[in-house]
């Protein structure tokens, strides 16, 4: 009889543990933002440009108190609205800070991005996330639905250049239902 009770208790425990997965939901919460590069013919080849982004998506707000896990899988960009008489190549760092502060953290690097070629082929390019602590801080900001300022500091091999870099943060969260 004692063994049967132990087996029954073990079965109930296993069912309870496996049922927990039935009460969670994985939700993709990508974050998209665009940064404009606009360097005129007489401008420096070095540039710095920013974009304020409200990371509070509808799903983040809806499940704010039920988020069990939140993670960033990858960061990418594409190029659009390109105009230049040359084929400029851009390299730089993508940084972020809570909007209203100047405590920027480096999230990743853009290396040798041929803007003309990328605009022509629409290719999505991965940005290497170089700092895990910065990534975790961005996760905290996105999970909280906070406003973040992204800054792209870089250089271009040629001016004039006008282009839009369309960034996408692939993020997802697990929520308890």
N, C-alpha and C positions, 0 to 999 in steps of 0.2 A: 504494500500500500504506500509506503514511504517513497519508493522509487517512482510510482505512478504520479504522486504529487509533485515530485521533483521534475519529472518529464512534462507534466502539465504546466508547471510554473515556467519552465524553460520555453515551452511552446508559446505561452502568452507573452513572455518577454520578447521573443523573436518577432512575433506578430506586431507588437507595439513598436519595436525599433523599425521594422520595415514599413509600417504605416506612416511613420514620420515623413518619409520621402513622398508619400501620397499627398501630403498637406503642404508641399512647397511648390513654387512655380519659378522657372527661369525666364527672365524677361531681358531682351536686348534693349539697351538704352544708349544707342550711339549718339555721339556729340559731333555736330558739324559746324565749322566756321571757316570763313574765308579771310585771307589777308592780302591786301593790295600792295603790289610793288609799283612805284611810280617814280622812276628816276629819269629826269629830263637830260637832254644832250649836254648841258653844262653842269650837271650835278656830279657829285662824288660817286665813285663806284661802291662805296660803303653805304649801307642803309640800315635803318631801324624803323619798324612799323608795328603798330599794335592793333588789337581787336578785342573789345569787351564782349564777353559771352556769358549769358545766363544759363548755367548748367542745369537748372531746375526743370526737367521734363515733366510732362503730365504723369507718367508712370512713377517717377521718383517721388513726386508730391503725393500721389495716391497711396503709395506703399511706404511712406517715410518711416513709420514706426514698426514696420514689419520686415525690413531688410535684414536678412541673415548674412549675406555675403555680397560684395560688390567688387568687380575687378575690371581692369583694362587689359584687353587681349592684344591689341596692336594699335599703331598710329600710322596713318597713310596720308598722302596728298595727291591731287591731280592739278593740272594747270589749265586755265582757261583765259579768255579775253586777252590773248597775247598780241602785242604790237611792238615791233622793233625792226630796224633795218639790218640788225646784226643777229647773231645767234648767241645770246648771253647765257653763260653758265653761272648758276647761283650756288653758293655754299654759305651755311650759317647755322645758328643755333635757335631752336624754338624754346622759349622760356614762358613761364606763367607766374602770376602772383594774384592773390585775392585783390579784386578791384578796389582801388582806393589806397593800396599800399605799393611800396616799391621793393618789396622783398622777393625779387624774381628768383626762381629756381629753374635750372636748365633741365628740360624734359628730354630733348633729343637733338640730333643734328641732321641737317640737310646737306648732302655732299654731292658736288658736281652735277647739279640738276640742270640739264640743257632745256631751258624753258621753251624754246621754239619746237624742239622735237617732241617734248612731252605734251605741249598744247596740240600738236598735230596728230599724235596717236592716242591721246586720252588715257595713257597708261597710268595706273595707280602705283605709286612708289611708296615703299615702306620707309618709315623714319625709325632709325634705331633709337630706342629709349635707353639713354646712357646712365641714368641715375635712378636706382630702385627707390631710394627715399623720396625723391621728387615725385616719382610715379605714385607712391603711396599717399603723398600729400594731395596730389590731384584727385586720387580716388576719394579721399576724405571730403574734398571740396565738392566733387560731383555727387557723392552720396548725400551731402547736406543740401544740394541744390543751390549752391552759392554762385555769386557772380565772380568770374575770373577774367583777368586780362592776359591775353596771349601776346607775346612779343617775338617777332622774328628779327634777329640781328644778323646781317650778312654782308656779303660782297657779291658783286656781279662783274663778269669779265668785260662787259660792254654796256655803254649807255648810248642812246636812250633806251629804256625798256619800261614797258607797262604790261603787267600781267597780274592775274589773280591766282593765288595758291589756295586751293580748296582742301582743307584738312578734315580728316574724319578720325575720330577716336572710337574704336570698336570696344564697347563696354557692355557688361551685362551684370545683372543682379539676381540673386536668389531671394525670394520672399516667402515668409511663412503665411499660410492662408488661414 
